[in-house]
Amino acid sequence: MADDISSLRLNAEEGMKKAISHLEAELIKIRAGKANPQMLDGIVVDYYGTPTPVSQVGNISIMDARTLSIQPWEKNMLQPIERAIIAANIGITPQNDGALIRLFLPPLTEERRKDLVKKCQGEGEHSKVAIRNIRRDAIEGIKKLQKNGLSEDVAKDAEADVQALTDKFIITVDKHLAQKEKEIMAV
């Protein structure tokens, strides 16, 4: 029974860590006014019929604080990359000069900053829901063990442990959100 409880706790912790990792990846994609190559991570280009990430069809580099450049490895990929960026609707219009694509990030307005903060909070809420679902599954597993002969005291302790784990990860989500909000609202 003790092995089953520790296995439930370990699975819950792994799932919660994955939820935090997903949140971090999503927050990186939300731009805070600075050029960051990871902003393009979710964009795929049609590369000879195969959907391929932009980072695998060209070299992405930071020219200055507000400018990214994409140097495709094949010149004929300029148009597909440009179309993919426009289709991704990331709020940036690509500039194609025939050799490389430049992405100029416009300065953020106050209204746009508030929208980005709301988007971050939405991502944070998704992570919190995922963490709570993992907690629910772990507690259901503990209740099943209790029906199969686990003592009530041990079950209560295990549930309290899972709740403490959940609280720890919810606080981590809040810290990530506060940090990203501070980054976005900095002028």
RATAKA-V522580 format. One record per pair of residues at least 4 apart in sequence whose C-alpha atoms are under 8 Angstrom apart, sorted by sequence separation. I is the first residue (numbers start at 1). GAP is how many residues later the second one is. D is the distance in whole Angstrom. If there is no record, write none. Layout:
# RATAKA-V522580
i/gap/d
I/GAP/D
I/GAP/D
This chain:
# RATAKA-V522580
i/gap/d
1/4/6
2/4/6
3/4/6
4/4/6
5/4/6
6/4/6
7/4/6
8/4/6
9/4/6
10/4/6
11/4/6
12/4/6
13/4/6
14/4/6
15/4/6
16/4/6
17/4/6
18/4/6
19/4/6
20/4/6
21/4/6
22/4/6
23/4/6
24/4/6
25/4/7
26/4/7
31/4/8
35/4/8
37/4/8
46/4/5
47/4/6
52/4/7
53/4/7
54/4/6
55/4/6
63/4/5
64/4/7
73/4/8
74/4/8
77/4/6
78/4/6
79/4/6
80/4/6
81/4/6
82/4/6
83/4/6
84/4/6
85/4/7
86/4/8
96/4/6
97/4/6
108/4/6
109/4/6
110/4/6
111/4/6
112/4/6
113/4/6
114/4/6
115/4/6
116/4/6
117/4/6
118/4/6
119/4/6
120/4/6
121/4/6
122/4/6
123/4/6
124/4/6
125/4/6
126/4/6
127/4/6
128/4/6
129/4/6
130/4/6
131/4/6
132/4/6
133/4/6
134/4/6
135/4/6
136/4/6
137/4/6
138/4/6
139/4/6
140/4/6
141/4/6
142/4/6
143/4/6
144/4/6
145/4/6
146/4/4
150/4/7
151/4/6
152/4/6
153/4/6
154/4/6
155/4/6
156/4/6
157/4/6
158/4/6
159/4/6
160/4/6
161/4/6
162/4/6
163/4/6
164/4/6
165/4/6
166/4/6
167/4/6
168/4/6
169/4/6
170/4/6
171/4/6
172/4/6
173/4/6
174/4/6
175/4/6
176/4/6
177/4/6
178/4/6
179/4/6
180/4/6
181/4/6
182/4/6
31/5/8
45/5/8
46/5/5
47/5/6
52/5/7
55/5/6
62/5/6
63/5/6
72/5/6
85/5/7
96/5/5
108/5/6
145/5/6
146/5/6
150/5/7
45/6/5
46/6/6
62/6/5
63/6/6
72/6/7
86/6/8
95/6/5
96/6/7
146/6/7
44/7/6
45/7/5
61/7/6
62/7/6
85/7/8
86/7/7
94/7/6
95/7/5
31/8/7
44/8/5
45/8/6
60/8/7
61/8/5
85/8/8
86/8/7
94/8/6
95/8/6
29/9/6
30/9/7
44/9/4
45/9/6
60/9/6
61/9/7
85/9/7
94/9/5
95/9/8
146/9/6
28/10/7
29/10/4
43/10/6
44/10/6
47/10/8
59/10/8
60/10/5
93/10/7
94/10/7
28/11/7
29/11/7
42/11/7
43/11/6
59/11/6
60/11/6
92/11/7
93/11/7
29/12/7
41/12/7
58/12/6
59/12/5
82/12/6
92/12/7
143/12/7
41/13/7
58/13/5
59/13/6
92/13/6
142/13/6
40/14/7
41/14/7
58/14/4
59/14/7
82/14/7
92/14/8
40/15/8
57/15/6
58/15/5
57/16/6
58/16/8
142/16/7
57/17/8
142/17/7
78/18/7
82/19/7
57/20/8
78/20/7
139/20/6
78/21/8
78/22/7
37/23/6
75/23/8
78/23/7
139/23/7
37/24/7
75/24/7
138/24/7
37/25/7
36/26/7
35/27/7
54/27/7
135/27/6
71/28/7
72/28/7
135/28/7
35/29/7
71/29/5
35/30/6
47/30/8
70/30/6
71/30/7
34/31/5
35/31/5
37/31/7
69/31/7
70/31/5
135/31/7
34/32/5
35/32/6
36/32/7
69/32/6
70/32/6
33/33/7
35/33/6
47/33/8
69/33/4
46/34/7
68/34/6
69/34/6
132/34/7
45/35/6
67/35/7
68/35/5
131/35/7
45/36/6
67/36/6
68/36/7
67/37/5
66/38/6
67/38/6
131/38/8
45/39/6
66/39/5
131/39/8
44/40/7
66/40/7
43/41/7
43/42/7
128/42/6
43/45/6
128/45/7
127/46/7
124/49/6
124/50/7
124/53/7
121/56/7
120/57/7
120/60/8
120/61/8
117/63/8
117/64/6
117/67/7
116/68/7
35/70/7
34/71/8
113/71/6
114/71/8
33/72/7
113/72/6
33/73/8
33/74/6
33/75/6
32/81/8
30/86/7
30/90/8
27/93/7
27/96/8
26/97/7
23/100/7
23/101/7
23/104/6
22/105/8
20/107/7
19/108/6
19/111/7
19/112/7
16/114/8
16/115/5
15/116/8
16/118/7
15/119/7
12/122/6
12/123/7
12/126/6
9/129/7
8/130/6
8/133/7
8/134/8
5/137/7
1/144/7
1/149/7
20/149/8
12/150/8
16/150/8
23/150/8
32/151/6
33/151/7
13/152/7
17/152/8
20/152/8
24/152/8
32/152/5
5/153/7
9/153/7
16/153/7
20/153/7
27/153/7
31/153/8
